[in-house]
Every structure is written in structure tokens, then in C-alpha cells.
Amino acid sequence: MSTGAELLREHGLRVTRPRLAVLEILTGGGHLEVDEIAQRVRGRLDSVSTQAIYDVLGALSRAGLARRIEPSGGPARYEARAGDNHHHIVCRGCGAITDVDCAVGERPCLMPAEVHGFELAEAEITFWGLCPPCQARREADIVS
């Protein structure tokens, strides 16, 4: 398994402390907002500007080491799981995000009727619903 420094070099990026810290935080899992990433990086490196975090996330995303997702109505989030064409389920109650492996088979809207000359590389699909805790809260509200 490659170290963070090796991954950065393999993807043509200079190895810097902020890049290593952000990469390590993202590989810890989750769908993190920039403010949460910045807070965690500052816990490791002390002084790092929010702009520097945005710059690192942009570089990691362009290199394929991070993925930016933008659920409608919410802030951008970043994750380390990139390049595998997975999708997401977002809870309308609390905003929790969960990975969903690529939807395959005959389902509506998974293959565009017309690709307009594009060579398709991936699809970004967001499913919306209520997570189990929000379902339980809803049921408790109905009962009471």
C-alpha cells in the first residue's frame, strides 16, 4: 500500500505538509465539509489558511485522489473514494451522506437517451430519502 507521500508523487503532486494532512484526513473516511477538514488540519499543523485547504482539495480532486460532491442545498463535501463511479444517498432530515455502489441494470435515467457526441466516463447520481434515525424521529413525532 502506498504512503500519502508516494500517492502524491505518483499523481504528479509535490509533497507538502498540508497535502499530506488533508489526504490522511480524507482517507479516514466520510463526506467532509471544508470547515471540518480545515479544523482537523489545524489540529495537526497549527496555522493553515482556509484558502490553502481549498487549494489542496482542488489539487487532490484534479489528480483523482479526492472527489467533490455537492448535494443540492448543502455545502460541497469531499471524500477520498474517487474514480469508482459510486453514488450517494443523502438524508433530507439530517443531511447524512452514505456511499452507494454504482447502480447497474435497466433503471430509468441511468443511461441518457442522447449523449450528444460525448464519450461517457461516469455518472453522478444522488438518491434522497430519510436515514433510519430520522425515520425513527418521524415515527415518534407521529405517535406523540
Secondary structure, 3 states (H helix, E strand, C coil): CCCHHHHHHHCCCCCCHHHHHHHHHHHCCCCEEHHHHHHHHHHHHCCCCHHHHHHHHHHHHHCCCCEEECCCCCCCEEECCCCCCCEEEEECCCCCEEEECCCCCCCCCCCCCCCCCCCCCCCCCEEEECCHHHHHHHHHHHHC
